[in-house]
Amino acid sequence: MKSFKSGMTYMWAMAMLVIAISTILAGCDGYALKQERRMKDFAPNQGDYNEIAQATFHLLDPDKKIHLWLVTSAIQPEAVLALKRMGNVATYISPPAGAHGTLAAGQFIVSTFTVGNGEALIEGQLGPVTNEITAAGLPDCGTMYSAPWFIQGGEWHSPSIKILTCAESRHWTPVDPPKSTPHDQNH
């Protein structure tokens, strides 16, 4: 009787192992399949623009302090529609060179918003921009942002957001928390 039970236990364990391996392999194949389907004859649609705009500005402006999106003439109509879902949109008109107080707090100039070939990029400038000379000896330029996106596993992902000010330092903000390395675990 003992050998029958241990034989059944062994068969049950093997069946669970086969199911687990099959599930893992199916998940890997599903990921690759989603990526392949999404990238085949890729053509961005309004949903892509909406998703990228919402995700980008959720990262840049979690407190929803931006109240006006200013767009340049280079921004595609699909991008403008996506921004209109986020709030008020107006056309940006460049001020004269060296003008003071050129961009108010809460205004964001969208200088780039492109989607194509499974990649996307949003870049812009957040006010206030005073053009007064900073401690770094440069005119105040507000805060510049650059958010690259790419399709991974059939979904949009951004590895980081670049933030640039006219101060003396530049910072990269990773979207995902850092992963520990074997070196970290040894110390």
trRosetta pair geometry for C-beta under 8 A, 3 or more apart (Angstrom, degrees):
i j d omega theta_ij theta_ji phi_ij phi_ji
1 4 5.6 -53 -153 32 36 114
1 5 6.5 32 153 -15 68 104
2 5 5.9 -58 -150 39 33 107
2 6 6.2 25 156 -13 69 108
3 6 5.8 -54 -139 43 33 107
3 7 6.0 39 155 -24 65 107
4 7 5.7 -55 -148 36 27 113
4 8 6.4 26 153 -18 63 106
5 8 5.7 -53 -146 37 32 110
5 9 6.2 34 153 -21 65 105
6 9 5.4 -49 -144 36 35 115
6 10 6.3 40 153 -22 64 103
7 10 5.7 -52 -149 35 30 113
7 11 6.4 29 153 -17 64 105
8 11 5.7 -53 -145 38 33 110
8 12 6.2 35 153 -20 66 106
9 12 5.7 -53 -146 37 29 112
9 13 6.2 31 154 -19 64 107
10 13 5.7 -55 -147 37 29 111
10 14 6.3 27 154 -17 64 107
11 14 5.7 -54 -146 38 31 111
11 15 6.3 34 153 -22 64 106
12 15 5.7 -53 -148 34 30 113
12 16 6.5 29 153 -17 64 105
13 16 5.8 -55 -149 37 31 110
13 17 6.4 34 151 -21 64 106
14 17 5.5 -52 -147 35 33 115
14 18 6.4 35 153 -20 65 103
15 18 5.8 -52 -149 35 31 111
15 19 6.4 31 152 -18 64 106
16 19 5.6 -53 -146 38 33 112
16 20 6.2 35 154 -21 66 106
17 20 5.7 -53 -145 36 29 111
17 21 6.3 26 157 -15 64 107
18 21 6.0 -55 -145 39 29 108
18 22 6.1 30 155 -20 64 110
19 22 5.7 -56 -145 38 28 112
19 23 6.3 30 155 -22 64 107
20 23 5.8 -55 -149 34 29 112
20 24 6.5 28 154 -17 63 106
21 24 5.8 -54 -149 37 32 111
21 25 6.2 28 155 -14 66 108
22 25 5.8 -58 -145 42 29 108
22 26 6.0 30 156 -21 65 109
23 26 5.7 -55 -144 37 28 111
23 27 6.3 31 155 -21 62 106
24 27 5.7 -56 -152 34 29 112
24 28 6.6 27 153 -16 64 104
25 28 5.7 -52 -148 36 34 110
25 29 6.2 31 155 -14 67 107
26 29 5.7 -56 -145 42 31 109
26 30 6.0 38 152 -26 65 107
27 30 5.5 -51 -144 33 29 115
27 31 6.5 34 155 -23 62 101
28 31 5.8 -51 -153 30 31 113
28 32 6.6 24 153 -10 64 106
29 32 5.8 -57 -148 42 34 108
29 33 5.9 35 153 -22 68 111
30 33 5.5 -55 -140 39 29 113
30 34 6.2 32 158 -21 65 104
31 34 6.0 -54 -150 33 26 109
31 35 6.5 24 152 -16 61 108
31 153 4.8 -47 -157 -125 88 100
31 154 7.8 -146 -156 2 49 101
32 35 5.7 -56 -150 38 32 113
32 36 6.2 32 153 -20 67 108
33 36 5.7 -52 -142 37 31 111
33 37 6.2 29 158 -16 65 107
34 37 6.0 -56 -145 39 28 109
34 38 6.1 26 158 -19 64 111
34 153 5.6 31 85 177 124 58
34 154 3.3 -74 152 -27 103 139
34 155 7.9 1 144 -22 131 78
35 38 5.9 -59 -144 37 26 109
35 39 6.1 10 163 -7 63 116
35 151 7.1 147 -136 133 76 100
35 152 7.0 -21 -105 -165 115 33
35 153 5.5 -51 -62 -102 99 23
35 154 5.4 -112 -71 -44 43 70
36 39 6.2 -68 -143 44 23 101
36 40 6.3 35 158 -38 63 104
37 40 5.9 -46 -146 15 28 114
37 154 6.8 13 65 -104 95 117
38 42 7.0 34 144 -99 61 99
38 118 7.4 98 124 -110 100 105
38 151 5.6 -155 125 173 134 144
38 154 4.1 161 -32 -125 140 70
38 155 8.0 -120 -96 -38 167 34
39 42 5.3 -34 -150 -53 43 116
39 118 5.4 -3 -113 -72 94 136
39 151 6.5 176 -73 89 91 139
42 116 7.7 124 117 -168 113 45
42 117 6.2 116 81 -122 136 26
42 118 5.4 -89 -121 -50 171 81
42 151 7.7 -160 -120 10 140 154
44 48 4.4 -108 -155 64 88 151
44 49 6.7 87 162 -43 119 84
44 78 7.2 139 120 116 113 162
44 115 4.0 104 -108 119 161 120
44 116 6.2 -81 -17 -79 122 50
44 120 7.8 108 -106 -84 139 109
45 48 5.5 112 52 1 58 98
45 49 7.7 -120 107 3 38 89
45 78 8.0 -157 169 -146 27 142
46 49 5.7 -55 -154 39 41 111
46 50 6.1 41 150 -21 71 106
46 78 5.6 -138 -102 -147 67 102
46 81 6.4 -43 -140 96 109 138
46 82 7.2 -179 -167 -66 71 91
47 50 5.6 -53 -143 38 32 112
47 51 6.1 32 159 -20 66 107
48 51 6.0 -57 -146 37 27 109
48 52 6.3 21 159 -14 64 110
48 115 5.3 134 127 -174 125 156
48 120 7.2 -175 162 -70 106 140
48 156 7.2 134 -147 -59 78 132
49 52 6.0 -60 -144 40 27 107
49 53 6.1 25 159 -18 65 110
49 76 8.0 -122 -104 87 139 114
49 78 4.6 -177 -36 145 160 99
49 79 5.5 -135 -148 -90 125 49
49 81 6.9 71 108 71 142 93
49 82 3.9 -137 139 -47 98 140
49 113 7.6 67 -142 158 97 114
49 115 6.0 -122 -78 -9 74 149
50 53 6.0 -59 -146 37 26 109
50 54 6.2 19 161 -14 64 112
50 81 7.9 -53 -71 113 88 91
50 82 4.7 -152 -84 -123 48 96
50 85 6.0 18 -130 39 98 160
51 54 6.1 -60 -145 40 26 107
51 55 6.1 17 161 -12 64 113
51 156 5.8 143 122 24 124 144
52 55 6.0 -59 -140 42 26 105
52 56 5.9 26 162 -21 64 112
52 82 7.3 11 62 177 83 159
52 113 7.9 145 109 -160 126 92
52 115 6.6 -171 1 -84 158 120
52 120 5.0 -82 -122 132 154 160
52 122 6.6 162 150 -35 108 121
52 149 5.6 -127 -127 9 110 169
52 156 6.0 -123 -82 -169 82 162
53 56 6.0 -60 -144 37 24 109
53 57 6.2 1 168 0 63 113
53 79 7.3 145 -69 -153 120 67
53 82 4.0 156 -9 146 147 116
53 83 5.8 -141 -143 -74 144 56
53 85 7.1 114 93 60 140 108
53 86 5.9 -122 149 -40 118 130
53 113 7.5 23 -85 -148 94 131
53 122 7.3 132 -101 -89 57 148
54 57 6.6 -69 -143 46 22 95
54 58 6.1 29 157 -27 62 110
54 82 7.7 -111 -28 -177 77 100
54 85 7.5 -47 -67 104 101 120
54 86 6.9 -169 -90 -85 63 103
55 58 5.7 -53 -145 31 28 115
55 59 6.8 24 156 -15 61 104
55 149 7.8 98 85 -102 131 135
55 156 6.8 174 29 104 160 125
55 158 7.1 163 130 -3 122 124
56 59 6.0 -65 -162 36 30 106
56 60 6.2 11 153 -6 69 114
56 122 4.8 29 -146 48 168 151
56 147 4.6 144 -132 91 109 163
56 149 7.6 -87 -69 -50 105 124
56 158 7.3 110 -93 -50 76 160
56 161 7.9 136 -148 -107 76 118
57 60 5.3 -54 -130 48 43 106
57 61 5.1 -19 -177 36 79 108
57 66 6.8 -92 -157 44 118 144
57 86 5.9 59 56 -143 161 146
58 61 7.4 -68 -108 63 13 65
58 62 6.4 48 179 -96 55 68
59 62 7.3 -3 -139 -55 14 91
59 147 7.1 135 69 -116 136 138
59 158 7.5 -100 -16 74 164 145
59 161 5.8 177 133 -50 134 149
59 175 6.9 -48 -121 -116 143 97
60 66 7.8 28 111 -25 108 138
60 126 7.5 -176 171 -59 120 140
60 145 5.7 18 -116 -132 131 165
60 147 7.3 -95 -50 -51 115 137
60 161 6.9 -172 -76 -160 83 152
61 64 6.0 89 143 -91 103 29
61 65 5.9 -135 -154 38 103 74
61 66 4.7 -59 -117 -1 163 109
61 108 7.8 -91 -50 -53 140 146
65 105 7.7 -52 157 161 114 93
65 106 5.7 -113 153 -105 77 80
66 69 7.0 56 155 -69 120 74
66 87 7.1 168 113 43 86 154
66 106 5.8 152 -129 -164 33 56
66 107 7.3 105 -148 -109 79 10
66 108 4.9 -6 -140 -17 130 122
66 126 7.1 -87 -92 -128 110 105
67 87 6.4 -133 -157 170 39 148
67 88 6.6 20 156 34 65 116
67 106 4.5 5 19 168 97 119
67 107 7.4 -46 60 -74 73 55
68 87 7.2 -114 -88 123 27 119
68 88 5.1 -37 -111 88 67 111
68 89 7.7 145 -165 -99 61 23
68 90 6.3 -10 -172 14 109 110
68 106 6.5 71 19 127 86 87
68 107 4.7 -21 72 -112 106 80
68 108 7.3 168 89 25 56 66
69 83 4.5 -149 121 179 163 123
69 86 6.5 76 -38 81 141 118
69 87 6.2 130 -11 74 103 95
69 88 6.8 169 23 92 76 52
69 89 4.7 -28 74 -105 103 74
69 90 7.5 151 81 23 53 61
69 108 5.7 -24 -114 69 60 97
69 110 5.9 16 -174 -18 97 118
70 89 7.7 156 -90 -159 23 58
70 90 5.6 -27 -109 73 70 83
70 91 7.2 36 -160 148 74 13
70 92 3.8 86 159 -74 109 100
70 103 8.0 -120 18 -128 151 105
70 107 6.0 33 -17 180 116 104
70 108 6.7 -178 24 86 80 42
70 109 4.6 -34 76 -103 111 64
70 110 6.8 175 79 15 51 71
71 75 4.3 -79 -170 31 112 152
71 79 7.5 149 -131 111 133 106
71 80 5.7 -30 -57 -102 177 93
71 83 6.6 164 -62 51 123 164
71 89 6.1 14 -10 -170 115 106
71 90 7.5 171 21 85 77 33
71 91 6.2 -53 68 -113 78 48
71 92 6.1 -170 68 -5 22 97
71 109 7.9 159 -83 -159 21 57
71 110 5.1 -16 -103 60 70 108
71 113 7.9 -51 -129 12 105 131
72 75 5.8 122 60 -17 65 95
72 91 7.9 80 -122 -161 20 70
72 92 5.3 -42 -77 54 60 118
72 109 7.2 55 -42 -178 92 96
72 110 7.2 -136 6 89 80 64
72 111 5.8 43 -6 -127 133 53
73 91 7.3 36 -70 -151 71 110
74 111 7.6 26 60 -177 125 54
74 112 7.6 -29 107 -99 125 55
75 79 4.9 -115 -178 85 95 130
75 80 5.7 114 122 -58 117 88
75 110 6.0 58 -90 107 142 112
75 112 8.0 180 -91 -134 81 16
75 113 5.3 36 -134 40 97 111
76 79 4.7 94 62 5 80 104
76 80 7.2 -145 98 -6 43 86
76 113 6.9 -125 31 92 87 93
76 114 7.4 99 -6 -107 122 57
77 80 5.5 -52 -147 35 37 114
77 81 6.4 40 154 -20 67 102
78 81 5.7 -51 -151 34 32 113
78 82 6.6 34 150 -20 64 104
78 115 7.6 -79 99 35 132 126
79 82 5.6 -52 -150 34 34 113
79 83 6.4 33 152 -18 66 105
79 110 7.3 -172 152 143 122 144
79 113 3.8 127 -151 110 144 130
79 114 7.8 -38 -66 -71 141 29
79 115 7.7 168 -74 -4 98 104
80 83 5.7 -56 -149 38 33 110
80 84 6.4 38 151 -25 65 103
80 89 6.1 129 -163 164 81 159
81 84 5.6 -50 -148 30 33 115
81 85 7.1 39 151 -23 61 97
82 85 5.8 -49 -163 24 36 114
82 86 7.3 30 143 -16 62 105
82 113 7.8 -165 61 171 127 142
83 86 5.4 -57 -160 33 44 114
83 87 7.6 -55 166 51 69 66
83 89 5.0 99 113 -90 112 128
83 110 6.5 -110 -92 -17 148 160
83 113 7.6 -92 -47 -87 117 172
84 87 7.7 -122 -153 67 29 26
84 89 5.0 -72 -82 0 73 132
92 109 5.3 71 -104 -131 154 100
95 99 4.2 -98 144 50 124 146
95 102 4.4 -136 26 -130 147 108
96 99 4.8 104 65 -45 78 115
98 131 6.5 135 -161 176 38 145
98 139 7.9 -127 -122 -104 59 158
99 102 5.2 105 91 -78 101 104
99 131 6.6 133 87 5 41 163
100 130 6.2 2 -164 179 81 63
100 131 5.1 -130 -109 60 54 114
100 132 6.9 51 -133 -57 106 77
101 104 7.5 27 -179 -78 85 67
101 128 7.7 -35 -136 -168 63 106
101 129 7.7 125 -152 91 20 63
101 130 5.9 4 -77 -129 53 59
101 131 7.4 -82 -12 22 33 101
102 129 5.0 -42 65 95 90 114
102 130 7.9 163 18 -116 72 11
102 131 6.1 69 -2 -30 111 118
103 107 5.3 -140 -173 82 85 121
103 109 6.6 -80 -117 -27 139 112
103 125 6.8 -85 -117 119 179 111
103 127 3.5 -147 131 -88 95 117
103 128 6.3 165 96 -150 74 39
103 129 3.8 51 39 23 105 108
103 142 5.8 -36 79 -52 132 145
104 107 5.0 81 63 -2 76 122
104 127 5.2 77 81 127 25 154
104 128 6.0 -28 -164 -106 28 84
105 127 5.4 -133 -84 115 26 94
105 128 4.4 -33 -61 -47 74 95
106 127 6.8 -37 39 72 39 105
107 126 7.6 156 87 -152 47 50
107 127 4.5 26 57 17 89 130
108 124 5.4 56 171 137 91 139
108 125 7.1 167 -156 82 56 42
108 126 5.0 -17 -105 -100 85 72
108 127 7.3 -131 -72 7 41 79
109 124 5.3 -180 89 -161 55 94
109 125 4.6 2 49 52 106 93
109 127 8.0 85 -14 -37 90 92
110 113 5.4 5 170 -35 121 119
110 122 6.9 -50 -144 -160 100 92
110 123 7.8 115 -161 79 55 45
110 124 4.5 -47 -105 -87 41 132
111 123 5.3 -50 67 100 97 93
111 124 5.3 160 8 -101 79 58
111 125 6.8 53 -23 -7 117 92
112 121 5.6 -23 133 115 122 103
112 122 6.5 168 96 -147 76 27
112 123 3.9 32 43 37 111 101
112 124 7.3 -147 35 -53 65 68
113 120 8.0 0 -170 -175 57 97
113 121 7.5 -153 -124 93 25 58
113 122 5.1 21 -106 -111 76 79
113 123 7.9 -146 -58 29 54 58
114 120 6.4 -176 94 -147 56 57
114 121 5.3 9 50 48 94 90
115 119 7.6 -177 -147 94 46 43
115 120 4.3 -6 -103 -104 74 102
116 119 6.6 -19 74 60 55 77
116 120 7.7 121 15 -86 48 61
118 150 6.1 40 141 -160 85 73
118 151 4.2 -90 -157 24 93 114
119 148 7.2 -26 -168 -170 98 92
119 149 6.7 146 -164 86 49 62
119 150 5.1 -15 -106 -102 72 79
119 151 7.7 -103 -63 1 41 79
120 148 7.4 147 84 -164 54 47
120 149 4.0 -9 61 61 99 113
120 150 7.5 -169 22 -71 70 37
120 156 7.0 -9 23 -137 131 122
121 146 7.2 -16 -166 -166 98 84
121 147 7.1 154 -155 81 50 54
121 148 5.3 -16 -103 -107 83 64
121 149 7.1 -160 -70 22 38 78
122 145 7.6 -6 115 114 89 105
122 146 7.7 167 90 -151 51 39
122 147 4.7 -5 59 56 94 104
122 149 7.7 40 0 -11 91 112
123 144 7.5 5 -173 -179 90 90
123 145 6.6 -177 -145 94 49 61
123 146 4.6 1 -107 -107 95 74
123 147 7.4 -175 -74 22 51 64
124 144 7.4 -170 103 -148 31 58
124 145 5.7 -5 60 55 71 96
125 129 6.9 21 153 -58 123 132
125 141 7.0 -84 -145 159 125 86
125 142 5.2 93 175 79 93 131
125 143 7.1 153 -157 78 57 42
125 144 5.3 -26 -100 -99 77 68
125 145 7.6 180 -84 17 28 75
126 142 5.3 -170 84 163 50 118
126 143 4.6 -15 56 61 105 96
126 144 7.9 -165 17 -76 75 22
126 145 6.6 51 -17 -14 107 114
127 142 5.0 -72 -106 -110 34 137
128 140 7.8 7 114 139 84 130
128 142 6.1 -165 93 -99 28 94
129 140 6.2 170 -155 117 53 88
129 141 5.9 -3 -129 -159 105 31
129 142 4.1 -56 -71 -34 84 107
130 140 4.5 24 51 69 88 139
131 139 4.6 -10 -156 -175 59 120
131 140 6.0 -91 -43 55 11 79
131 141 7.8 58 -90 -81 55 53
132 139 6.9 133 64 -148 15 68
132 140 5.1 17 52 2 68 119
133 137 6.5 -11 -171 -146 105 34
133 138 7.1 151 -146 78 64 18
133 139 6.1 -49 -89 -92 51 51
133 140 7.6 -119 -66 -23 4 78
134 137 7.1 -56 73 9 69 19
134 138 5.5 -13 40 62 107 71
134 139 7.3 94 -6 179 88 8
134 140 5.3 119 -55 -76 103 74
134 166 5.3 147 10 109 148 103
134 167 6.2 -110 156 -93 147 58
135 167 7.0 23 57 -137 98 79
135 168 7.1 -60 99 -27 99 108
136 166 6.1 -163 59 147 132 69
136 167 5.3 156 -28 -157 131 31
136 168 4.6 -179 -96 -62 110 73
138 141 7.2 -38 137 -15 113 107
138 166 4.2 -138 101 -179 125 110
139 166 6.6 -72 84 -172 43 166
140 166 5.8 -172 -128 54 31 137
141 144 6.7 -6 124 -38 117 103
141 165 7.2 164 65 -163 90 49
141 166 4.3 115 17 -40 99 123
142 165 7.7 -121 116 -127 30 77
143 163 6.3 -17 -175 -164 107 93
143 164 7.3 144 -165 74 57 45
143 165 5.4 -32 -108 -88 70 87
144 162 8.0 -21 113 116 88 92
144 163 7.3 144 79 -161 57 42
144 164 4.2 -22 64 65 108 99
144 165 7.3 -179 18 -77 78 34
145 161 6.3 -19 -159 179 97 104
145 162 6.9 142 -160 80 44 62
145 163 6.0 -10 -103 -103 71 65
145 164 7.8 -167 -69 24 28 75
146 161 7.2 157 77 -166 49 56
146 162 4.1 -5 56 55 101 112
146 164 7.6 32 -2 -3 103 110
147 158 5.6 -15 -177 -144 91 147
147 161 5.0 -14 -97 -117 87 86
147 162 7.6 -155 -67 25 42 70
148 158 6.3 146 84 -138 51 86
148 159 7.1 -12 80 35 103 89
148 160 7.6 23 43 61 95 69
149 156 5.1 2 -180 -168 123 103
149 157 6.8 151 -154 75 73 30
149 158 4.8 -48 -95 -78 72 88
150 156 7.4 152 80 -145 21 59
150 157 6.3 -31 66 63 69 80
150 158 7.9 129 16 -92 65 44
150 159 7.9 9 24 -19 108 98
151 154 6.6 -5 -180 -136 106 13
151 155 6.7 152 -149 72 71 18
151 156 6.0 -44 -94 -87 63 52
151 157 7.6 111 -131 16 18 82
152 155 6.6 -37 68 65 62 70
152 157 4.7 -27 28 17 117 132
157 175 7.9 176 -179 81 77 154
158 161 6.8 40 146 -62 131 78
158 175 5.4 120 93 -49 85 154
159 174 7.2 -47 162 -141 65 77
159 175 6.3 -163 177 20 17 113
159 176 7.7 -49 -146 10 54 103
160 172 5.4 3 178 -180 139 101
160 173 6.4 151 -162 77 82 48
160 174 5.2 -50 -101 -107 94 48
160 175 6.0 -140 -89 -16 35 84
161 172 7.7 155 75 -162 45 58
161 173 5.0 -17 60 64 93 103
161 175 6.8 97 -17 -67 89 88
162 170 7.8 -4 -170 177 89 110
162 172 6.0 -29 -107 -111 65 77
163 170 7.4 167 88 -166 61 68
163 171 5.3 -13 67 72 107 90
163 172 7.5 170 25 -100 78 27
163 173 6.1 42 -5 -7 118 111
164 170 5.4 -10 -112 -127 75 103
165 169 7.9 23 53 71 102 61
165 170 7.7 -177 31 -102 66 59
174 177 7.4 124 103 -107 119 14
174 178 6.6 98 61 -64 159 74
180 184 4.4 -120 -161 77 88 141
180 185 6.1 90 152 -52 123 89
181 184 5.0 106 52 1 68 99
181 185 7.4 -136 98 -3 41 88
182 185 5.6 -58 -151 37 38 112
182 186 6.6 37 153 -23 68 105
183 186 6.0 -59 -154 31 32 110
183 187 6.9 10 157 -6 64 111
184 187 6.4 -75 -154 42 30 99
